[in-house]
Every structure is written in structure tokens, then in C-alpha cells.
Amino acid sequence: MQVACYTAYGPPETIAFIEAPVPVPGPGEVLVRVRAAPVTAGDARLRSGKVPRGLGLLLRMVIGLRRPRVAPGWAFSGEVAALGREAGDWAVGQQVFGLTGFKGGAHREFLKIPSGGCLLPLPESLGAEEGAAFFFGGLTAAEFLIDRAQLAPGERLLVCGATGAVGGAAVQIGRHLGASVAATASPGNHALARKLGADSVTDYRGPPPEGPFDVILDVMGALGWAGAGPLLAPEGRLVLVTADLSGMLGAALRPRRDGRQVITGTSREDLPAMRRLLSLHQAGGYRPIVGPVLPFTDLVRAHALAEGFHKPGNIVVVMPERPISSLGTWQGS
Ligand SMILES: NC(=O)c1ccc[n+]([C@@H]2O[C@H](COP(=O)([O-])OP(=O)(O)OC[C@H]3O[C@@H](n4cnc5c(N)ncnc54)[C@H](OP(=O)(O)O)[C@@H]3O)[C@@H](O)[C@H]2O)c1
């Protein structure tokens, strides 16, 4: 099977493909044949090592000083190809979607995952590409809006950067929670922002929309406290989805400012959070946005698009339709 790997920190061309044997699922493991996988802002950051100011050394201390010692690919959709012993109630042929998470490994044709890991049956309401695009952005938007900012019905939400993976999910979830939603986007994305549920849309390169807002979701950290603070209502919450080191330290050391709150951090990647997002989808509150769809062999191009930070929703790469016989054989244990 084809497996993508990072060879160095650097441009998309540092991605290489290697041939590897199809893995054998061990006890308690599920072998998934990957059908589609997103190429996210997170993937682009891990590969390039380009993170917000002040966080570069920390990233390298966690994932590797000289090259990213994580495998490409954070999420996937596919089907169960084989089961190890005691692999729970999964069935061969079942459509699934899930997360490999921070350690990666979804950009390959087959992956092994613990049967009790971040894996769920793919609902009939989602195709393989939507399944791939489902979690990245959606989990972040749900956690920041619901758990951290506690957005309430009737509140005014501003989503800055409203049509990418995080912002596109936030507009939908905010609307579903009963907030009025103002959005910023580049002019070419205004129609999409409205379609997702924004009540008003302005260009983020112009003057900021008129506040006050109860919650501001600053997707790229472009407003920061200096830009967003004056737009916040008393007791308003600013969520910095992207923050540099000083923004993170500021939020940790001074989270409350004149009754208003600054929130930052990373979102959880676990089954309860995945199930909650699925419930939101089933209640009509969230549908993933599938951006450009490319073949897996175009992974380098997908990374180049992702690191521009102007894509709609999630880019998805689709695996080749190779006959299983051409991939060698394996035996479940
Ligand atoms: N904290 C966490 O747990 C977490 C989780 C996921 C992602 N992130 C971070 O969140 C950021 C966004 O991720 P994503 O996947 O949503 O990215 P994305 O899909 O590339 O979307 C980026 C969005 O930001 C907008 N944008 C670009 N430049 C902007 C600017 N100068 N001012 C305002 N908006 C701007 C884009 O709008 P146009 O396309 O209209 O230009 C687009 O809507 C990344 O920095 C990522 O690393 C953090």
C-alpha cells in the first residue's frame, strides 16, 4: 500500500510516498481501508513547522527537532477491511470514520486503529468525502462555542474567517444554538457564509463589523484582543482559535478583562466529542463543507492549498480504487 510520510520540515514537496505492507490487525484492533482523508491547516503546520510566533521551538520539542516525527493525516473515512481478535462489534465492510489524532497516519491506504479508539460508524447521511471532512474544524467549533464560550440562544456571535474548516462549522453551530451570526470572509466567500447561516457578512480586510458581540470567534487570531476587545459586549468572550505565544500567555495569566473573557487552547479529540458533533449533525446543526477534492497522489498540491489558509471547509484526498488483490494479503490474528 502507499503511505505518505514527512521527510523534513519544509514545503509540501518534503512529503514522500513509500510502499509498505498492508498491516495485520492485532488483538483488539480494526483494519480500516481508507477511502478519503482531509488535508487540514493542522497537517500543513506540522509539515512546515510554521506555527504562530513563539511556538516553533515548542512544536519541535514535541514532534521532532529535525523533522516531524508524526505521520501525515489526522482523520479519515473508509471501511472495515479486517478485524483482529476481540475487536468489538465492528463488521468487515462496515463504513466508518474517525481520527488518528495528533500522531497521524491517515494518509495511507490502510490503517490500524484500536476497536475502542476514535472510530464511529459512518451515518448514511454522509458520503465518504463528507465523512473525511467531518471532524476537523467541527470539533473545534463545537468545543469552543458550547463548552468554553457557552454561547446561549439569542446571543450575538461574530465569526472572523467564516468559511474555512473551523469558521464554516462555527457559523452553522452558532446558528443552530440560536445565536445571531455575523461573519467576516473574503468577498468571494460571502455567498457561502450566508448559505451556512450568517445573518450578515463583511470583508475582513475592511472596517470590522459593528458590535457589540457576546462571543467573537477569531479563527486566524487576526483581530486579537486589541481588535476584538472594543467589539465585545460586557461579559463578552473572545475565542482565539489561533494564538501566538504572547496571546496564549495573556489568556492564561489574564483571562478576565473588565468582565470580559479571553479563551484559547486546543480542542479535545475523543469519542464523546465526536459523538456530540454527530448529534449536532443529526439534529440539523452541522454539515461538513467539502472543499477541493483531489486524488491521494496529489497530496503535495493539497498541502500547498491548505497552507494558504483560504480554503472553503476541508480539502479531501481520495484513495485510488485499487483491487485488493494488488495490495498483497494479510490474515487477521
Ligand atoms: N485551537 C485549536 O484547537 C485549532 C483547531 C483547528 C485549527 N486551528 C487553527 O485555526 C486556524 C484556521 O484553521 P482552518 O482549518 O479553519 O483554516 P482554513 O480552513 O484555511 O480557513 C481559514 C479561514 O480564515 C480566513 N482568513 C484568512 N486570512 C484571514 C485574515 N487575515 N483575517 C481574517 N480571516 C482570515 C479565511 O477566509 P477566506 O478564505 O475568505 O480568505 C478562512 O475562512 C489555523 O491557524 C489552525 O491552525 C486551531
The ligand as a Tripos MOL2 file, in Angstrom:
@<TRIPOS>MOLECULE
LIG
   48    52     1     0     0
SMALL
NO_CHARGES

@<TRIPOS>ATOM
      1 N1         -7.0540   25.7720   18.6510 N.am      1 LIG1
      2 C1         -7.3380   24.6540   18.0110 C.2       1 LIG1
      3 O1         -7.6170   23.6070   18.6280 O.2       1 LIG1
      4 C2         -7.3710   24.6650   16.4980 C.ar      1 LIG1
      5 C3         -8.0250   23.6220   15.8250 C.ar      1 LIG1
      6 C4         -8.0960   23.6780   14.4370 C.ar      1 LIG1
      7 C5         -7.4850   24.7210   13.7500 C.ar      1 LIG1
      8 N2         -6.8070   25.6810   14.4460 N.ar      1 LIG1
      9 C6         -6.1790   26.8000   13.7460 C.3       1 LIG1
     10 O2         -7.2360   27.5890   13.2590 O.3       1 LIG1
     11 C7         -6.8310   28.2530   12.0720 C.3       1 LIG1
     12 C8         -7.8710   28.0260   10.9930 C.3       1 LIG1
     13 O3         -7.9560   26.6650   10.6710 O.3       1 LIG1
     14 P1         -8.9430   26.2400    9.4930 P.3       1 LIG1
     15 O4         -8.7540   24.8000    9.3050 O.co2     1 LIG1
     16 O5        -10.3050   26.7700    9.7370 O.co2     1 LIG1
     17 O6         -8.2730   27.0480    8.2870 O.3       1 LIG1
     18 P2         -8.8780   27.3090    6.8340 P.3       1 LIG1
     19 O7         -9.8550   26.2410    6.5240 O.co2     1 LIG1
     20 O8         -7.7060   27.5240    5.9490 O.co2     1 LIG1
     21 O9         -9.7120   28.6660    6.9900 O.3       1 LIG1
     22 C9         -9.0930   29.8800    7.2660 C.3       1 LIG1
     23 C10       -10.1750   30.9390    7.3590 C.3       1 LIG1
     24 O10        -9.5850   32.1570    7.8080 O.3       1 LIG1
     25 C11        -9.9390   33.2000    6.9070 C.3       1 LIG1
     26 N3         -8.8200   34.1340    6.8650 N.ar      1 LIG1
     27 C12        -7.6460   34.0020    6.2130 C.ar      1 LIG1
     28 N4         -6.8720   35.0810    6.4490 N.ar      1 LIG1
     29 C13        -7.5920   35.8990    7.2770 C.ar      1 LIG1
     30 C14        -7.3510   37.1710    7.8790 C.ar      1 LIG1
     31 N5         -6.2070   37.8280    7.6830 N.pl3     1 LIG1
     32 N6         -8.3090   37.7010    8.6740 N.ar      1 LIG1
     33 C15        -9.4640   37.0540    8.8890 C.ar      1 LIG1
     34 N7         -9.7640   35.8540    8.3470 N.ar      1 LIG1
     35 C16        -8.8300   35.2890    7.5520 C.ar      1 LIG1
     36 C17       -10.2330   32.5470    5.5870 C.3       1 LIG1
     37 O11       -11.1540   33.3470    4.8830 O.3       1 LIG1
     38 P3        -11.1450   33.4520    3.2620 P.3       1 LIG1
     39 O12       -10.9910   32.0540    2.7500 O.co2     1 LIG1
     40 O13       -12.4680   34.0500    2.9450 O.co2     1 LIG1
     41 O14        -9.9630   34.3120    2.9120 O.co2     1 LIG1
     42 C18       -10.8610   31.2250    6.0410 C.3       1 LIG1
     43 O15       -12.2280   31.3890    6.3230 O.3       1 LIG1
     44 C19        -5.4430   27.7270   11.7330 C.3       1 LIG1
     45 O16        -4.4880   28.6460   12.1990 O.3       1 LIG1
     46 C20        -5.3600   26.4380   12.5120 C.3       1 LIG1
     47 O17        -4.0260   26.1000   12.8270 O.3       1 LIG1
     48 C21        -6.7510   25.6760   15.8040 C.ar      1 LIG1
@<TRIPOS>BOND
     1     1     2 1
     2     2     3 2
     3     2     4 1
     4     4     5 ar
     5     4    48 ar
     6     5     6 ar
     7     6     7 ar
     8     7     8 ar
     9     8     9 1
    10     8    48 ar
    11     9    10 1
    12     9    46 1
    13    10    11 1
    14    11    12 1
    15    11    44 1
    16    12    13 1
    17    13    14 1
    18    14    15 2
    19    14    16 1
    20    14    17 1
    21    17    18 1
    22    18    19 2
    23    18    20 1
    24    18    21 1
    25    21    22 1
    26    22    23 1
    27    23    24 1
    28    23    42 1
    29    24    25 1
    30    25    26 1
    31    25    36 1
    32    26    27 ar
    33    26    35 ar
    34    27    28 ar
    35    28    29 ar
    36    29    30 ar
    37    29    35 ar
    38    30    31 1
    39    30    32 ar
    40    32    33 ar
    41    33    34 ar
    42    34    35 ar
    43    36    37 1
    44    36    42 1
    45    37    38 1
    46    38    39 2
    47    38    40 1
    48    38    41 1
    49    42    43 1
    50    44    45 1
    51    44    46 1
    52    46    47 1
@<TRIPOS>SUBSTRUCTURE
     1 LIG1         1 GROUP 0 **** ****
